[in-house]
Amino acid sequence: MDTEIKSLEYLLREINHKMNLVTKNYLNSKNITMSRFWVLNKLHSDEAITMKQLQSQLLLSPSTLTGLIDNLVADDLVSRWRDTKDRRLVFLKLTDKGSNLLNEILEYRTLVLNKIVTKCTKDIDLNMLNKNLETLLKTSNNIDTI
């Protein structure tokens, strides 16, 4: 089992790496960095989140995240505001422009993955793969550390 787990870890890492390389090339044409994409991706929700929540999700320093958010706000991709009751809380939310850009990027990634999958559909049960990956993701959400 140890060999299979090592193989799974390697395969997931390599697939992620290849998807990120393809995405990075696409993002270059949109003048957006991978870091900005990951911020937009984490903000992809109907609900606003705080800078602190985003920082803990992305594992970035406050200064790095502030710089990223400043640029995204300047490009009208993210809106930022302070809580009226507690001025220390800074909330973030995607603008319509940011949401549209993120959807465009995610659609591109889906097309790339579709291209890959269609080349090997006879070898892969896509439903089973999705169910297994979903199970792994759900289980990983409940694990903080070993």
For each residue, the residues with C-beta under 8 A, 3 or more apart:
1: 4 5
2: 5 6
3: 6 7
4: 1 7 8
5: 1 2 8 9
6: 2 3 9 10
7: 3 4 10 11
8: 4 5 11 12
9: 5 6 12 13
10: 6 7 13 14
11: 7 8 14 15
12: 8 9 15 16
13: 9 10 16 17
14: 10 11 17 18
15: 11 12 18 19
16: 12 13 19 20
17: 13 14 20 21
18: 14 15 21 22
19: 15 16 22 23 109 112 113
20: 16 17 23 24 34
21: 17 18 24 25
22: 18 19 25 26 109 112
23: 19 20 26 27 34 37 105 108 109 112
24: 20 21 27 28 34
25: 21 22 28 29
26: 22 23 29 30 105 108
27: 23 24 30 32 33 34 37 105
28: 24 25 31
29: 25 26
30: 26 27 101 104 105
31: 28
32: 27 36 37 101 105
33: 27 36 37
34: 20 23 24 27 37 38
35: 38 39 68
36: 32 33 39 40 68 71 72 77
37: 23 27 32 33 34 40 41 102 105
38: 34 35 41 42 58
39: 35 36 42 43 54 58 65 68 69 72 78
40: 36 37 43 44 72 77 78 94 98 101 102 105
41: 37 38 44 102 106
42: 38 39 49 54 57 58
43: 39 40 49 54 78 92 93 94 98
44: 40 41 94 99 102
45: 49
46:
47: 93
48: 91 92 93
49: 42 43 45 53 54 91 92 93
50: 53 54 89 90 91 92
51: 54 55 62 65 66 69 90 91 92
52: 55 56 89
53: 49 50 56 57
54: 39 42 43 49 50 51 57 58 65 92
55: 51 52 58 59 60 61 62 65
56: 52 53 59
57: 42 53 54
58: 38 39 42 54 55 65
59: 55 56
60: 55 64 65 68
61: 55 64 65
62: 51 55 65 66
63: 66 67
64: 60 61 67 68
65: 39 51 54 55 58 60 61 62 68 69
66: 51 62 63 69 70
67: 63 64 70 71
68: 35 36 39 60 64 65 71 72
69: 39 51 65 66 72 73 78 80 92
70: 66 67 73 74
71: 36 67 68 74 75
72: 36 39 40 68 69 75 77 78 98
73: 69 70 76 77 78 79 80
74: 70 71
75: 71 72 97
76: 73 95 97 98
77: 36 40 72 73 94 95 97 98 101
78: 39 40 43 69 72 73 92 93 94 95 98
79: 73 92 93 94 95
80: 69 73 90 91 92
81: 90 91
82: 87 89 90 91
83: 86 87 88 89 90 91
84: 87
85:
86: 83 89
87: 82 83 84
88: 83
89: 50 52 82 83 86
90: 50 51 80 81 82 83
91: 48 49 50 51 80 81 82 83
92: 43 48 49 50 51 54 69 78 79 80
93: 43 47 48 49 78 79
94: 40 43 44 77 78 79 98 99 102
95: 76 77 78 79 98 99
96: 99 100
97: 75 76 77 100 101
98: 40 43 72 76 77 78 94 95 101 102
99: 44 94 95 96 102 103
100: 96 97 103 104
101: 30 32 40 77 97 98 104 105
102: 37 40 41 44 94 98 99 105 106
103: 99 100 106 107
104: 30 100 101 107 108
105: 23 26 27 30 32 37 40 101 102 108 109
106: 41 102 103 109 110
107: 103 104 110 111
108: 23 26 104 105 111 112
109: 19 22 23 105 106 112 113
110: 106 107 113 114
111: 107 108 114 115
112: 19 22 23 108 109 115 116
113: 19 109 110 116 117
114: 110 111 117 118
115: 111 112 118 119
116: 112 113 119 120
117: 113 114 120 121 124 126
118: 114 115 121
119: 115 116
120: 116 117 123 124
121: 117 118 124 126
122:
123: 120
124: 117 120 121 129
125: 128 129
126: 117 121 129 130
127: 130 131
128: 125 131 132
129: 124 125 126 132 133
130: 126 127 133 134
131: 127 128 134 135
132: 128 129 135 136
133: 129 130 136 137
134: 130 131 137 138
135: 131 132 138 139
136: 132 133 139 140
137: 133 134 140 141
138: 134 135 141 142
139: 135 136 142 143
140: 136 137 143
141: 137 138
142: 138 139
143: 139 140
144:
145:
146:
